[in-house]
């Protein structure tokens, strides 16, 4: 039979607040000793009460606006009960009944819109490291502020699942609400996959693949799960509603445990935190701080840049923002330098932290346009703009110090060409060219470049040679 896959994705986004959601403890636990970023609130010691981080509320508003979502003026927190060693309280503080972010949508580069059901604030759990006979608990991550974004079942291919997660990552990083460090778990994806016979009005039984932290893993896991469920259904077997794990090494999902229903968590209102009531003016004030989003840059550069170049740049907010400062007539030249030169460098990640000024980039593109710099020289000067000893100098000064400015004075070039044509070693090549051997023009241009110490404009040299040899 033919089956239609339906994919829903829950994305946990770690917010880039300075402190945790319910305590005044450092929220950035990267490279920190286990259990060093904790407080009595995180340990859930008796009598310790949570205090809501107001910055997390502002970040949630920005995240919601980035996803075209409604922001609920009133929201509140609930307790989600479960027992696990990484959760000292025995419950998670989340928003089940009244989330802060309402319905919205994410538009993919293809134009497809994926609806957002809602997104809610919650505190993260700790981290368990398992060994053969024991497990270690690290509570650094406890109550790290998260928003959990829940999509509607609008995704029907592994490719769209990939694109949705990537666009969501872009929205969160452009909005500045998350560092977006996938390696360190700043965004994690739970992918729900179900299959239904073509023409069916009901969705099939879903399996949930937990804690994926790359777009490629999302796509591969969804592809595998579609094939796995198809084979089971073809064999007349039932799909079990369960949580499954994914292995990048094997390329397979494996069953972990049966999937809990909402009633299993015994949700109840959180008694230690008051409701969150936001005024329309406050929501508007925060929303106005939302910077330009990927869709804005697509509209801005869609007519001037190739789609593949633009989509690469949208993976690097620093680059696309810098490009928007460059003069419109130089956008193509600078974008090509960013994608083909800068991103090919081993230290490109380091360079993103201190990009050249818009004036330096404009001047470089202008020199290239005026043929004062060859394409090779343009790339060389561009990379020197990142040199700590040169990066704040004018572009022209750098080019002169490197001896890369081309000679464009036609009179001076003609003098050099005459000197080369007078040499005995070029006589045979001149005769061959006059006899119709077009390719020898390259040899003669090379001789002129050598005579000018590489500073002659090759195009101008070739034009002068052709006139003199005609």
Secondary structure, 3 states (H helix, E strand, C coil): CCEEEEEEEEEEEECCCCECCCCCCECCCCCCCCCCCCCHHHHCCCCCCCCCCHHHHHHHHHHHHHCCCCECCEECCEEEECCCCCCCCCEEEECCCCCCECCEEEECCCCCEEEEEEEEEEECCCEEEECCCCEEEECCCCCCEEEEEEECCCECCHHHHHHHHHHHHHHHHHHCCCCCCCCCCCEEEEEEEEEEECCCCCCCCCEEEEEECCHHHHHHHHHHHHHHHHHHHHCCCCCCCEEEEEECCCCEEEEEEECCCHHHHCCEECCCCCCEECCHHHHHHHHCCCCCCHHHHHHHHCCCCCHHHHHHHCCCHHHHHHHCCCCHHHHHHHHHHHHHCHHHCCCHHHHCCCCCCHHHHHHHHHHHHCCCCCHHHHHHHHHHCCCCCCCCCCHHHHHHHCCCCCECCHHHHHHHHHHHHCCHHHHHHHHHHHCCCHHHHHHHHHHHHHHCCCCECHHHHHHHHHHHHC
